[in-house]
Amino acid sequence: MVTLVEDDSDDEVGFSINPTKPEKDDLDRSTPTGTGTGTGLTVEEMISKEEEVIKKQQAETLKRSGLPFFNEDESVDELIERLRSKPSFNQKFLREPDFLERIQELKKHPEKISQFMSDPRVMQAFCCLQGMGLNVSEQDLQKAEREGHMSDRPVISAQEKDGAQQYSTVADAKAAGNASFKAGELRAALALYERARELAEVLGLRGFFLREKFTYRRMLSTKVLRLVVFSDEVIPIISNIALVFIKLTRFKDAEAACTQAIDEVPKDDLQRISLTKVFFRRSLARERQKQLTEALSDMEQAATAAAEDVRREVQRIQNTGSMLARRQPYTQAAVKSLQIEVTRLQKEVARLKELALVEAKNKASSEERRREERDL
């Protein structure tokens, strides 16, 4: 399956194919990999899952025990300081206004503790204060948002946005974004990638003026303002933004980001800029929205773009490589890796075609049943 890694060639978080060590892809729609457990999980994954279940059961026991959230005569500020001293507590929660509001509400109305325990942040705080650790994942928080147990968080908080402003170069902002992505800090990564895009667009604007010798007056007299901000750096960054949205299960936002990246590329540059990852990620986003026809179209375009990447790499080797490399370009590691990528994407195309066929059959069967029911 496709594995998400950091692409060192353009400093973009992307996908690569490892033929000797297949892994689950981002969306975990691969076949079960466990052996002998009968659950589709490895032994290590089962142990980790069981430990998490035990922790949550212990937390429920604590909740039913009626233990107070606050110590006697403890103020809100004092409790917050206690939470700051707990390494197992996610300190980012203390910067979220609605979480702090709940803490203040618990000070006034301690009887609401059972109601607020459906909020994973409150549950973690409670467990930490009782000397226990409880892991709260991004998936737990998203589920609580969907079920109304906590307010929807902004995709990027003000603190994360302010933190990203410290970076003044595209490379530094992208590197920081990649580091946050690998650490699982998806919203921080998103803020950093947005900062990198902002910087890249400024560079594109400057480059356009220098290259075309445009004056401000001439720019206003043309209809190419959208193309002014384009630079080669923008596409990989927007592709990474789409990947973060996929990880956050914000599939419409991921689709919109990919569409923007595709639309950003001037027609004259399509032959030299790869859109493989962009089409691939838009396909994933559309598949998760049950848009199989559109997802299939995007995956086909991703496979076509990957084949073009092979041709482009071969051309580069023949132009700049050593004599041996020029004679046998298809034996080079970079070309082989791209060819494997093409094969994998073609398999994804076949998989989506099969899903689309099944969906069409199910739709036809449903329509047939409705017609029969009307005729009765």
N, C-alpha and C positions, 0 to 999 in steps of 0.2 A: 504494500500500500504506500501512499504518499506520506512522507515524513517531513514535518516542518522544522527547518534548521536555519541557521544564519548563513546567508550566501556571501562568502568573503569577496566574491568578484565585484559586487557593486554595493556591498555593505547593506544589503536588503535582507530582511527576514523572509525566507522563501521556502520552497520545498526542494528536496533532493531525493534521489532514489538510491536506496542501498540494497542491492540485489542479494547480498549475503546475510542481511539481518533485517528482515521485514518487521515493521512495527505498525501499531495502529495509527490511523491518520487523526487529524485534529478533531473530527466530528465523531470518532469512535463508532463507525458503521462497518468495521471489518468483522470477519467471522471470529468466533471465539478462539482464543489462543491457549487457554488452559489445557493441561493434559492430566487426566486421571482424577480431576476434582469434580467433573460433571457440572460445573457452573460457568465455564467459559473464562474463569479467572485463574491466574497462577496462584501457587501456594502463598507467596508473599503478599499478593493482592488480597487474598482471602483473610490472612492474618490481620492485615492493616484494616480491612473493612470490619472485622469482628471487634477489634480494639476500639474503633470509632463508635460502634453500636454500644459497646459496654460503657464508654464515656458518656454517651447521651442518656443511657439508662440511669447512670449514677446522677447525672444532672437532673433528670426527672424526679428521682428520689429526693434530692436536695430541695427541689421546688415544692414537693408535697410535704416536706418536713416542716415548712413554715419558718425556716431560718430567715432572719431579717436581712435586707439588702444593706442597710446602713448600720454601723455600730451606734451604740447609745450616745446621744448628743453630738453625733458627727455631722458636720456641715457638708454641703454639696462639694465645695472646693476641697475639703479634706478627703472625701471619697475619691474625687478625681485624682488627687495626688497619690492615693493608694493604688489606683489603677495604673498610673504612670510608672509606679515602681514594680509592676508585675511584668516580667519579660514575656510571659505567655499570652499577654493581652495585646490585641492589635491596636497600636497607638493611633492609627488613622481614624478609628472610630471617635476618638476624643475631638477630632476636628470636624465632625459632622453635626450640624446644628440640631437636627431632629433627634439624634441620640442623646445629646446633652439635655434637650427638652424632656426626654423620657426620664432621665436621671432626676431632674428637678421635680417632675411629676411624682416619682416614687418617693421622694423626700416628703412631699405633702400628703400623698395617699399611698402608704405602704401596702394596703390591701390590693393594689393593682398589680402586684408582682406576678401573679399567675397569668393575668391578661398579657403583660408585656413579655413574658417568657417565650412567646412565639416569635419574638424578634431575636435572631441569632446573636446580635451584638449584645443584647441584654443578657442572654443566656451565657455567653462567654464571660462577660463581666462578673456575673453572679458566681460562676464556677471558679474563676480566678480568685475572687475575694474569699472563697471557701477553701482555697488551697488546692484546687484542681485545675487541670489544663483541659481545654476543649478547643479543638480545631474548627474554625469556621471558614469554609471555602467560598470562593466567588459564586459557585453554584448554589450554595445555601442562601446567600444574600439575594441572588436573583430570584430564587423560589419564593423567598419571603416577600419580595417586591410584587411578584405576580399574584400572590395570595392575599396581598393587602396587609401583611403583618408589619411592614415598615414602609415609609415613604419612598417613592422612586428617587434614587440618587441622580444628580446630574452626571452626565457621561464623564465630564471633566470638572473636578472641583476647582474652586478659586485658588486653593493652595497649590494644586497640581499645575494649574496654568501659570501661576506666579513663579513656581519653581522652574518651569521650562524656560522662562524668559532669561535666565542667567546664561544660556548658551547663545553664542554670537556667530557660530559657523554651522553650516549644514552638516559637516562631518561629525562634529561634537554632539549635536542634537540627535542625529541618527544613532550614533554609538550609545548614547545614554538611553535612547528609546529601545534599542536592541537589548541592552542590559536589563532594563525594567521588564521587558517582555519575557526574557528567559527566567527572571525571578518571579514571574507570575503576577507582577504589578501592572495589570493590563491598562487601567485608567491612567496611570502615570505614563506608561508607554505611549498611549494615545496622545496625551498632552505634548510629549516630546516630539512625536512624529508630526503633529500639527505645527509645532514650532519649526521643525526642519523644513516643512513644506513652505511655511511663510518665508523663511530665509532663502529657500531655493527659488521662489517666485520673484523675490527681490533681485537675486542674481540673474534670473532670466530677463527681468526688465532692464537691468544695467547692460547685460550682454546684447540685448536687442538694440539699444541706443547706440552702443559702440559699433556693432556690426553694420547696422543700417544707416548710421549717422542721422538718426531721426531727431528732429527738433520737437519740442513740446507742441508747438503750433501745428506741425505736420502730423503729429500723432493724432491730435484731436480731429483733423480733417479726414482721417481714414476710418475704416471699419474693421481694423485688425487689433483692437484693444485687447481682446481675449488672448490672441496669440502672443501679445507682447510679454505676458508673464510666463510663457512656457520655457522650461529648460529641461535638459536631459535628466536632471536630478529629481524632477517632480514625480515621474511615473513610478519609480520604485518606492518612493515615500507614500504615495497614495495607495499603492498596492499593500504596503504594510499597515496602513490605516484600515483598509478593508479586512485584513487578517485579524486585527484586534477586534473589530466589530463582530466577526464570525465567532471569535472566542467568547465574546460577551453575549452571544446569541442574539445580536441585533442585526438580523439578516437583511432587513430592508436598508439599513444604513450601509451595510457592506456592499449591497448591490449598487446603491447610489454612488458610493465611492469609486467602485470599479468602472461604472458608466462614465463618471467624471474623468477618470484616468484615460479611458479610451477616447473620449471626446477631446481631451487636452492635446493629443498628438496631432500636429499638422500633417496633412496628407503627404507632403514632401518628405517627411521623416519616418513614415511607416516602414520603409525598407530597411532602416538601420536600428530601429528601436524595438525591443522584444516586448510583446504583450502577452506572452504565454501565461505568466502567473496571474495577470489581471483577469484574463478570460477564465482561467481555472477557478479562481476564487469567486468570480461572479456566478459560475456554474454551481459551486457549492452553496452559495447564498440562495440561489433560485431553487435548487433542489430542496433545501430545507423549507422553502415557502410553497412547496408542492407545485412548482412551475416546471414540470419535467420537460416539456417541449423546449422552453427557453434554456433550461439547464443543458439539455442535449446539444442545442445549437452552440452554446458557449464552449462546451467541452470539445466539440468538433473544431471550433476555431482555435482552442488552446493546442490541440494536437497538430493542427496545420501550422500554427505559429512556432511550435517546438521543432517541427521539421525544417522550418525556415531558420531557426537558431542553429541547427546542424549545418545547413548550407553556409550560413554566415561565418561560423567558426572555421569551417574548411577553407573558405575564401581567405580568412584572416591568416591561417597557417600558411597557405600557399603564397601569401604576399610578404609575410614577415618571419616565418619559421626557418628552421635550419634546413639544409639540403635534404637530410633524411626525412624530416617531418613533411617537407613539401612533396616528396615522392610517395609517402604513405600517410596521408593526413587522417585516414579513418582508423589508424592504429593508435592515435594519440588519446590520452586519457580523457581530455576535455570533450572530444568528439564522441567517444564511447559513452560517457556519462549522459550526454545530450541524447544519444540514440536510445539509451535505456529509458530516458524520460519520455521520448516519443512513444515507445512501446507501452509504457504504463498508461499514458493518456489515451492511447487507442483502446486499451482494455477498459478504461473508465467510460469511453464512448459506447463500447459494446454493452457494458452494464446498464447505462442509462437507456439505451435502446430497448433492452429487455424490460426495464421498469416501465418505460412508456408504453410498450406493447401490452403488458399486464394491466396497466391502468386503462388503456383503451378497451380491452376485453371486459374489464369489470364495469366500465361505463356503459358499454353496449348491453351487458347482461342486466344492469339496473334499468336501463330504458326499456328493455324487452319485458321485464317484470312489471313495470308501470303500465305498459300497454296492455298486458294481460289482465291486470287488475281493473283497468278501465273497461275492458270488454266484458268482464263478469257481470 
